[in-house]
Amino acid sequence: MAAKEEGMPALASLEELKEVDAKVKEFQAAHPEAFRAIAEILKRYRKIGYKNIVKLLLNEATPEKLKGEA
């Protein structure tokens, strides 16, 4: 039996989670170096929060905007 993940259960449906999991695995297979680099960023800066990292990754915010200084 697999170890239980920490934290709260996901709000997304099981179908949505499976779809994203498949897309992540597809990206990992197609671009292993890029996948490793992004995974390292997520692991290293986890304390910043995934939502903030994603906003930066998608160019939806700047560090200044996230801190309310923009």
FIZA-33254 format. One line per 8 residues: number of its first residue (from 1); for each residue x, y, z of C-alpha. Coordinates in steps of 0.05 Angstrom, whole numbers, plus 5000, padded with zeros to 4 digits. Example, Ala and Ser with C-alpha at 12.3 -4.5 7.8 and 13.67 -1.06 7.14 Angstrom:
BEGIN
1	5246,4910,5156; 5273,4979,5143
END
This chain:
BEGIN
1	5000,5000,5000; 5027,5069,4981; 5042,5120,5035; 4988,5172,5046; 5004,5241,5019; 5007,5297,5070; 4959,5354,5071; 4887,5363,5052
9	4852,5325,4996; 4851,5359,4929; 4791,5401,4910; 4795,5378,4838; 4757,5316,4815; 4793,5250,4808; 4784,5255,4732; 4817,5323,4731
17	4875,5298,4774; 4885,5238,4728; 4884,5284,4667; 4937,5330,4697; 4979,5270,4719; 4978,5243,4648; 4999,5311,4620; 5055,5318,4670
25	5081,5248,4653; 5075,5265,4578; 5116,5329,4588; 5167,5292,4630; 5177,5239,4576; 5181,5291,4520; 5226,5341,4557; 5264,5306,4613
33	5316,5361,4624; 5263,5416,4626; 5221,5373,4673; 5279,5363,4721; 5295,5438,4720; 5223,5457,4736; 5217,5403,4789; 5280,5429,4822
41	5252,5500,4823; 5187,5475,4854; 5224,5435,4907; 5275,5489,4924; 5225,5545,4930; 5165,5506,4957; 5160,5553,5018; 5144,5611,4971
49	5080,5575,4952; 5061,5540,4888; 5010,5592,4868; 5063,5647,4871; 5113,5604,4832; 5061,5589,4779; 5043,5663,4772; 5117,5678,4760
57	5124,5619,4712; 5064,5643,4671; 5087,5716,4673; 5023,5734,4709; 5060,5771,4764; 5127,5800,4783; 5161,5792,4851; 5142,5864,4866
65	5070,5853,4848; 5066,5791,4892; 5094,5832,4950; 5044,5888,4937; 5100,5937,4919; 5083,5947,4845
END
